[in-house]
Amino acid sequence: MWQTPGMARYESYKILLDTPAVTPTLGFNQFALGLAQIIKVSDPRFAIGVFGGWGSGKTTVMRAIERHVTDADGEATVVPVWFNAWRYEREEHMIVPLLDTVRDALDEWARKQPEQAPVRRTAMRAAATAGRAARAIFAGATFKVKAPSWTGGPEVGFDGSKFLAELRQGNDDEDATTPQSFYHAAFKALKEAFDAFVEGKGATAKRRIVVFVDDLDRCLPQNALQVLESMKLFFDLDGFIFVVGLDREVVEQAIEARYGNRPSLDNQSGPTIRGSEYIKKIFQVPFTLPPIALEQLDEFLATLVGPDLPTSQVKDLQEHVRPHLDYVVGVTRVNPREVKRFVNAYILQMKIRPYLDPDVVLAMQSLDFRDDWDEAYAALLAEPEAFADAMRRQLAGTAGAVEDLWPELAGVVASLTEYLTNTRAQRLLDAPLRQYIYSIESTHPVNPQLGEIYPRLGNTRRLLRDLAQLEPNGQDSNRLQDLQKELRALVNEGRSLLIIPTGKAVVDALEALSLQFPSNAAAPAEWEAWRRSTESVLDRLRAYLATVRRASTSSRSALA
């Protein structure tokens, strides 16, 4: 039996930070090199879309692209700009922080150039123009600020002529052709300033401003869309290249939700603008990150083992965690961020409760993290002893032991038994499971009512089994009274969990049946009809509670 290690074993363990890899592996460096070459030699007026799901490595690739376009840049022709969309999500007009970020990057780049160099002056002039454009666009959008009533002050109007004058600073040709639109004036001023900075002839001679837009898929969909809309201002400015990391599906859904399902000219329903077509217009160079193959798992894990990771943790990662990961990540692909989450959840558990068996902790996490084992994890939480007993009998050769208790697990019994047989996860079946359940669930950032759902799922399941075993007549009156009390308790518990509206009808139906509970002298046909109706409603209640549980745990993405 595994020996309790004591606190000292885990106190030096470190969590794996969700940061891009400094030295990309898994082919990411080659992806970045190819995209960087496009940026270096192509006319700088386009956008690259780096598409991938949550945690797929978009930032790692984008950081590698930056290194390739700036390394050995003897003529200092590339100005990298990093715009973290999530940081500015509360901004009302995303174009303003985007312009401010470009201004700061240009100013920083300019100050690194020789003091007397002409490019230093043109870069600082472009930076100043970007700052004034941001002010003008913001002021034009807000237009008027009303002083709070308690100050007694007047409304403060927006002096549009002042801002237009600022944008025209340095121009002597103010005449009737001067633009009066804030946006047009801002664009014209930016174009003139950036044309002077980019200068040069031919694609390779031009300076280029490469704007990396990161964390777009952390934003709310409408804010992510606003960032893409803000980029349009730059598309006609020479010298700008955008490299945007995003989840294509999320953005396409946001686009179609924004423009709505409106009738077309031929009265056919459907989105006015399709997300896929919008994406094609924005990004001239699309690149979708391929999933990491299961065969690359060891290569990926090697990137996590840095020089600052304790030797004991590296050994623990290989001996305890690695065997479980083969089954957790599925059969085809690996999500880097989710692997880190799995490892970090394990580290947290062992730091808090170092006396726990690490293989049992990892086994429970595996059931929790793997998407198609979700119902198995729910069954374990609802009826831990029954789950362990059924799995032991299944492993011992009793066919159907698990399906008899939980028919919905029929499709995963084979993969579960393979996992329990080929790893030390089988220790799960002999552990004090309630202790481990408390430990695992206490660290989940989910709805606190979730802890109440699993026992109710177990109660529902047991009541269904009890009803199935009853005979139409000759029942023990005490047993019938106990069943009626259990049914009433389930009604009361169900009402405390009416998180989703559809649950009320189910609980109401169950309450009506509890009030119609047949007596011991009821005719067999009457008893059988009531039992069938009750079993049907209990099945609906179980499905409802399972829906509540999934809704409560939606923030915990399964490994994909």
Summary of the structure (lengths in Angstrom):
residues: 560
radius of gyration: 31.3
end to end distance: 33.3
largest distance: 105.1
contacts: 1684
relative contact order: 0.09
helix: 61%
strand: 7%
